[in-house]
Amino acid sequence: MMQPVRRRETCRLCDSARVERVVKLEPIPLSENYSYDRNDARGRARYPVDVYMCEACGHVQHLDVIDPKVLWDSYTYYSGEAKGMPEHFRSVAERALTKVEPPANALAVDIGSNDGSLLKPFKAAGLRVIGVDPATDAARRANEAGIATFCELMTPKLARRIRDEHGPAHVICAFNVFAHADDLGEMVDCVRIMLHDDGLFFFEAQYLMDIIDGVLIATIFHEHMSHHSVTPLVPFLNRHGLELIAIERAKIQHGSLIGAVQLRGGKRAIDGSVTGLLKLESERNLTQTSTLRAFEAKVQDLRATTVRLADGWRKSGANVAGYGAARSGPTLIAQLGLKGAIDFIVDDHPQKVGRFETGDGIPVVPTKELLERQPDYCVILAWVHAQKIIETNQEYLRRGGRFVVLCPQTRIVGASGDEPF
């Protein structure tokens, strides 16, 4: 039987063999996979998520690669259902259209298009749209919503087919997937094949600097094979016939990069945002292994705190829930020493309720049970939405419950605000 994980030996961006492990982490099960059987959920294999840095170009990445067929086959994340994501996509589309000024009936392509949410505002603006995504159910949803979607991985063969059948694309996007490809060189080669001479490629990915500053351990799981920064991206794109002309920091996902890329030598000038972030990254030593080792130390400090909390819950017999069957859940539980500490998880996702979370085998129940069971503590696993979760569950707090926020630092939140512990 073929193993679903393999170890690559070289940097994903520059192919150097000078890669060094900088953050050692606990292996975790695949996220977004749930089981109807608790023993099956607990018995699922765990795979490494250690973090490495390339000493040649500074790129931060995972070298343990999950077979994409295994990774995406049962994926249950849908962009259109993620809080704030449709509004974010509408804003992105508006800015992209202003930047590109495409002609009537131009083509927009989204790589990793999920349920088609990013392409909907482009279609509403009169563009032809094509999505590409290997997640079966997400692609089905997109096609049913009128967003033509290829249910497969992006390859040069498919890129040539799209260009031959539909013409070059004035807009190409890769949002929340630019960190998901093992062969990132092949992905940007596909972009170069499809991109119109006057077109732009837009990508979004969580920013390494924000991950470090916010101790965002929850963002480290198997799908995120790269943790991007600007310094290694610029020469990488150039080698593949592309050119980064603008880059912005966005608050989405607690800190992301949104880049605009043209064919190398295109008509648009490189603006000051690129040189500005290159300068900042140099000042912050973002491509130095010592910076990532300091991040690892912060993660271990965070783990020590949560382990103490979990030990206290066990000794006192406290009832503990988790909020949100999020894809980051297995990472938070494993890396912060919460194994065996959470009794149930509340969520309303129809493909998760009634099933068990892989790893600990924690049952997922409807959100209404937070008030019905009134646990002593509720650990927020859907960390991106922590503030919104607290704001919308004041009754739970008024009854004496306490939310536990895990990152960037551990906080206990009661009815009157943060509490000492």
C-alpha positions in Angstrom: 0.0 0.0 0.0 1.4 3.4 -1.0 2.2 5.7 1.9 0.1 8.9 1.8 3.1 11.0 3.0 6.5 11.5 1.5 9.5 13.6 2.5 11.0 16.1 0.0 14.6 16.8 0.3 14.9 20.3 -1.2 13.4 23.8 -0.9 10.1 24.2 -2.6 11.1 27.6 -4.1 14.8 27.4 -5.0 15.5 23.6 -4.9 18.4 24.0 -2.5 19.2 21.1 -0.3 20.2 23.5 2.5 17.0 23.1 4.5 17.0 23.1 8.3 14.3 22.2 10.8 13.5 25.2 12.8 10.3 24.3 14.6 9.7 20.8 15.9 6.0 20.0 16.4 3.8 17.0 17.3 2.5 14.9 14.4 -1.2 15.5 13.8 -4.0 13.8 11.9 -5.4 15.2 8.7 -7.8 18.1 9.2 -11.3 18.4 7.8 -11.8 14.6 8.2 -14.5 13.3 10.5 -15.7 9.8 11.3 -19.0 8.3 12.5 -16.9 5.8 14.6 -15.1 7.1 17.7 -12.4 4.4 17.7 -11.8 4.9 14.0 -11.4 8.7 14.6 -8.9 8.0 17.4 -7.0 5.5 15.3 -6.4 7.8 12.3 -2.7 8.1 11.4 -0.8 11.2 12.4 1.7 12.8 10.1 4.6 15.3 10.7 4.1 19.1 10.5 7.7 20.1 11.5 8.7 23.5 10.0 11.9 24.0 8.0 13.7 27.0 6.6 15.8 27.1 3.5 19.2 28.6 4.3 19.7 29.6 0.7 16.6 31.7 0.0 14.9 32.0 3.4 11.6 30.2 2.5 9.8 28.6 5.4 7.9 25.3 4.6 7.0 21.8 5.4 8.9 18.9 3.8 6.5 16.2 4.7 4.0 16.2 1.9 0.6 14.5 2.0 -0.7 12.8 -1.2 -3.2 15.4 -2.6 -5.7 12.7 -3.3 -5.8 11.8 0.3 -5.7 15.4 1.5 -8.5 16.8 -0.6 -10.8 13.8 -1.1 -13.1 14.3 1.9 -12.4 18.0 2.5 -15.3 19.8 4.2 -14.1 23.5 4.2 -16.3 25.8 2.1 -15.3 29.4 1.5 -18.9 30.6 1.2 -19.6 29.4 4.7 -16.6 30.9 6.4 -17.5 34.0 8.4 -16.4 37.2 6.6 -15.0 35.4 3.6 -17.7 36.3 1.0 -17.4 40.0 1.9 -13.6 39.8 1.7 -13.8 38.2 -1.7 -16.2 40.9 -3.0 -13.7 43.5 -1.8 -10.8 41.7 -3.4 -12.6 41.4 -6.7 -13.5 45.1 -6.8 -9.8 46.0 -6.3 -8.6 43.5 -8.8 -11.0 44.8 -11.5 -9.9 48.3 -10.8 -6.3 47.3 -11.2 -6.6 45.2 -14.3 -9.4 47.1 -16.1 -10.3 44.0 -18.2 -12.2 44.3 -21.5 -15.8 43.1 -21.8 -16.2 39.3 -21.5 -12.6 38.8 -20.2 -11.7 35.6 -18.5 -11.1 35.1 -14.8 -9.6 31.8 -13.5 -9.4 30.8 -9.8 -6.9 28.1 -8.9 -8.2 26.2 -5.8 -11.6 27.8 -6.3 -13.5 25.7 -3.6 -17.2 26.4 -3.9 -16.7 29.3 -6.4 -17.2 32.1 -3.9 -14.3 34.2 -5.1 -15.5 33.9 -8.8 -19.1 35.0 -8.1 -18.3 38.7 -8.0 -16.2 38.5 -11.1 -19.1 36.7 -12.9 -21.5 39.4 -11.6 -19.2 42.0 -13.2 -19.6 40.4 -16.6 -16.5 38.3 -16.8 -16.4 34.7 -17.9 -15.2 32.5 -15.0 -13.5 29.1 -14.6 -12.7 27.4 -11.3 -10.2 24.6 -10.7 -10.4 22.6 -7.5 -9.7 18.9 -6.6 -12.1 18.7 -3.7 -15.1 16.8 -5.1 -17.9 18.2 -3.0 -16.7 21.8 -3.2 -16.4 21.6 -7.0 -19.9 20.1 -7.2 -21.3 22.9 -5.2 -19.6 25.5 -7.5 -20.9 23.9 -10.6 -24.4 23.7 -9.2 -24.1 27.5 -8.4 -23.2 28.2 -12.1 -19.5 28.6 -11.6 -17.9 26.3 -14.2 -15.3 24.3 -12.3 -12.8 21.6 -13.2 -12.7 19.0 -10.4 -9.0 18.3 -10.6 -5.5 19.6 -9.7 -4.1 22.4 -11.6 -1.5 21.1 -14.1 0.2 22.6 -17.2 -1.9 20.3 -19.4 -5.1 21.7 -17.9 -3.7 25.3 -18.1 -3.0 24.8 -21.9 -6.5 23.4 -22.4 -8.1 26.4 -20.6 -6.1 28.8 -22.7 -6.8 26.9 -26.0 -10.5 26.6 -25.3 -11.3 29.9 -23.6 -8.4 32.2 -24.4 -5.9 33.9 -22.1 -7.1 35.1 -18.7 -7.0 38.8 -17.7 -7.4 37.8 -14.0 -6.0 34.7 -12.3 -6.4 34.1 -8.6 -5.0 31.7 -6.0 -6.4 32.6 -2.7 -5.8 30.5 0.4 -4.2 27.9 -1.8 -0.9 29.6 -2.7 0.5 27.8 0.3 -1.1 24.5 -0.5 0.9 23.3 -3.5 4.0 21.1 -3.1 5.2 21.9 -6.6 4.7 25.6 -6.4 6.9 26.1 -9.5 4.4 24.1 -11.5 1.5 26.2 -10.2 3.1 29.5 -11.3 4.1 27.9 -14.6 0.4 27.2 -15.1 -0.3 30.9 -14.3 2.2 32.0 -16.9 0.6 29.7 -19.5 -2.9 31.1 -18.9 -2.1 34.8 -18.2 -2.9 37.5 -20.8 -0.1 39.9 -21.6 -2.1 42.6 -19.9 -3.4 40.4 -17.1 -2.6 40.1 -13.5 -2.2 37.1 -11.1 -3.4 37.7 -7.6 -2.5 35.4 -4.7 -3.3 35.4 -1.0 -1.5 33.5 1.8 -0.9 33.9 5.5 2.1 36.0 6.2 5.1 34.5 8.0 5.7 37.7 9.9 2.2 37.7 11.3 2.4 34.0 12.2 5.5 34.8 14.2 4.3 38.0 15.8 0.9 36.5 16.7 2.3 33.0 17.7 -0.3 31.7 15.3 0.4 28.0 15.8 -3.1 27.2 14.7 -2.2 28.0 11.1 0.3 25.2 10.9 -1.3 22.0 9.5 -0.7 19.8 6.4 -2.5 21.9 3.8 -0.2 24.8 4.6 3.0 23.6 3.0 4.5 27.0 2.7 4.6 30.0 5.1 5.2 32.8 2.7 7.3 36.0 3.0 8.2 38.4 0.2 12.0 38.0 0.2 12.2 34.5 -1.3 9.1 35.0 -3.5 10.6 37.8 -5.6 13.4 35.7 -7.2 11.2 32.6 -7.3 8.6 34.4 -9.5 11.3 35.9 -11.6 12.8 32.5 -12.4 9.3 31.4 -13.6 8.8 34.4 -16.0 6.7 36.4 -13.6 7.1 39.7 -11.6 5.7 40.8 -8.3 4.5 44.4 -8.8 2.5 45.0 -5.6 2.0 43.4 -2.2 -0.3 44.4 0.6 -0.8 43.1 4.2 -4.3 42.2 5.0 -6.0 41.5 8.3 -7.9 38.4 7.0 -6.9 35.2 8.8 -5.1 37.4 11.4 -2.5 38.5 8.9 -2.1 37.7 5.2 -0.3 38.9 2.1 -2.1 39.8 -1.1 0.2 40.0 -4.1 -0.3 41.2 -7.7 1.9 39.6 -10.3 2.4 40.3 -14.0 4.4 38.6 -16.8 8.0 39.5 -16.3 8.8 42.8 -18.2 5.1 43.7 -18.3 3.7 47.2 -18.7 3.2 48.0 -15.0 5.9 49.4 -12.8 6.8 47.7 -9.5 5.4 49.9 -6.7 6.9 50.8 -3.4 4.9 48.2 -1.5 7.3 45.5 -2.7 10.5 47.3 -1.7 8.9 48.4 1.5 8.2 44.9 2.7 11.6 43.6 1.5 13.2 46.3 3.7 11.0 45.4 6.7 11.8 41.7 6.4 15.5 42.4 6.3 15.2 44.6 9.4 13.2 41.8 11.2 15.7 39.1 10.1 12.7 37.1 8.7 14.9 34.8 6.6 17.2 33.9 9.6 16.8 30.5 11.3 17.3 32.3 14.7 14.0 34.1 14.2 12.1 30.9 13.7 13.8 29.3 16.7 12.6 32.2 18.8 9.1 31.5 17.5 9.4 27.8 18.5 10.4 28.9 22.1 7.2 31.0 22.2 5.1 28.0 21.1 6.6 25.9 23.9 5.8 28.7 26.5 2.2 28.7 25.2 2.1 24.9 25.5 3.4 25.0 29.1 0.6 27.4 30.0 -2.2 25.3 28.4 -0.9 22.1 29.9 -1.1 23.6 33.3 -4.7 24.7 32.6 -5.7 21.2 31.3 -4.1 19.6 34.4 -6.1 21.9 36.6 -9.4 21.0 34.8 -8.7 17.3 35.2 -8.0 17.6 38.9 -11.1 19.7 39.5 -13.3 17.5 37.3 -14.3 20.5 35.2 -16.4 19.9 32.1 -14.7 21.4 29.0 -16.1 22.0 25.5 -14.4 23.1 22.3 -16.0 25.8 20.1 -15.8 25.1 16.3 -14.8 21.9 14.5 -12.2 24.0 12.7 -9.4 22.6 10.5 -7.0 24.1 13.0 -8.5 22.1 15.9 -6.2 19.0 15.7 -3.1 21.4 15.6 -4.2 23.3 18.7 -5.1 20.2 20.6 -1.8 18.4 19.7 0.6 21.3 19.9 -0.8 22.8 23.1 -1.0 19.6 25.1 -4.8 19.5 25.2 -5.2 15.8 24.4 -8.0 14.3 26.4 -9.0 17.6 27.9 -12.0 18.4 25.7 -15.3 16.5 26.2 -17.2 17.7 23.2 -17.1 20.3 20.3 -20.0 22.5 19.3 -20.5 23.3 15.7 -23.4 23.5 13.2 -21.7 22.3 10.1 -24.0 19.5 8.7 -21.0 17.3 7.6 -19.5 17.5 11.1 -22.3 17.3 13.6 -22.9 13.8 14.8 -19.4 12.7 13.9 -16.1 12.5 15.7 -13.0 14.7 15.3 -10.0 12.8 14.1 -7.2 12.5 16.6 -8.9 12.6 20.0 -12.2 11.3 18.7 -14.1 14.2 20.3 -17.9 14.2 19.4 -19.2 17.1 17.5 -22.7 18.4 18.6 -24.9 21.3 17.6 -24.0 24.7 18.9 -27.2 25.0 20.9 -25.8 22.4 23.3 -23.3 24.9 24.6 -26.2 26.4 26.7 -27.9 23.0 27.3 -24.7 21.5 28.8 -23.2 24.7 30.2 -19.6 23.4 30.4 -17.3 25.1 32.9 -14.9 26.1 30.1 -15.1 26.4 26.3 -11.9 26.3 24.4 -12.2 28.3 21.2 -10.8 26.0 18.4 -12.1 28.3 15.6 -9.4 30.8 16.7 -9.9 33.2 13.8 -13.4 34.0 15.0 -12.6 34.1 18.8 -13.9 37.7 19.3 -17.1 37.1 17.4 -17.7 33.8 19.2 -17.4 35.6 22.6 -19.6 38.5 21.5 -22.4 36.2 20.3 -22.4 33.8 23.3 -22.8 36.3 26.2 -25.6 34.2 27.8 -23.1 31.3 28.2 -20.8 33.7 30.1 -23.6 35.2 32.2 -24.4 31.7 33.4 -20.9 31.3 34.7 -19.1 29.8 31.7 -15.7 30.8 30.6 -14.1 31.0 27.1 -10.5 30.0 26.7 -8.6 31.9 23.9 -5.4 30.1 22.9 -3.4 32.5 20.7 -1.5 34.7 20.5 -1.6 34.2 24.2 -3.8 32.2 26.5 -6.7 34.1 28.0 -9.6 33.1 30.2 -12.7 35.3 29.4 -15.7 35.4 31.8 -18.7 37.6 32.0 -16.7 40.6 33.2 -13.8 40.2 30.8 -10.4 38.6 31.1 -9.8 36.7 34.3 -6.6 35.8 36.1 -5.5 32.2 36.1 
